[in-house]
Amino acid sequence: MDGGTIYRENYEECRAEAAKANSPSSKAQWLLFADEWLRLALAAEAKSQHDTGNPVAAN
């Protein structure tokens, strides 16, 4: 499993936790975590694309 896949899984987990959050501040924090995981996923995928020449999709 490559880094982009792992980062996207973490992104999805954070989004799920945000959906279950009881307070607006907890939800906001989970969404910030999710945004960071997505940023890391996109960076890893871009690096992989650069290394292999394959296109990367945002979602």
N, C-alpha and C positions, 0 to 999 in steps of 0.2 A: 504494500500500500504506500503510495507516495505522500509527501507532505501536504500537498493541496487537498487530497482526499481527507486526511486526518483533520486538517484545519476546517474544512467544510462540515465535517461531522460535529466538531466542537461548536461551530457556528449554529448548526441546527439544534444542538442541545441547549445552548444559551437562549435561543429563540423560544424553545419549549418552556424553559424555566421562566422566561419573561411572561409568557402567557399564563403561567400558574401563580405569578407573584401576587401577594396580598396587598402590597402598598405601591403607590406610584414611584417612590424612590427605589424600591427593589426592582421594579420592572425596568426603570430607566437604567439602573446599573447593569442588569442582565443584557439589555440591548446594547449598552456600550461594550460589554465583553463580546457580544455577537459581532458588532461592527469590527472590532479588532481582529477576531478570528477570520472574518471575511477578507479583511485587508491582507492578512498573512496568506490566506488561500490564494488570492489573486496574484500576490507577489510570487509565491511558489510556482503557480501555474504559468505565469509569464516567464519565469526563469526556465521552467521545463520546456515551454514553447520555444524560447530562444535557443535552448540546447538542442532541440529536436526538429524545429521548424514547423511544428504542428500548431494550429490556431487554438486560442483559449476562449471559452464562452464565459460570460459574467455570471450566468445562473444555470 
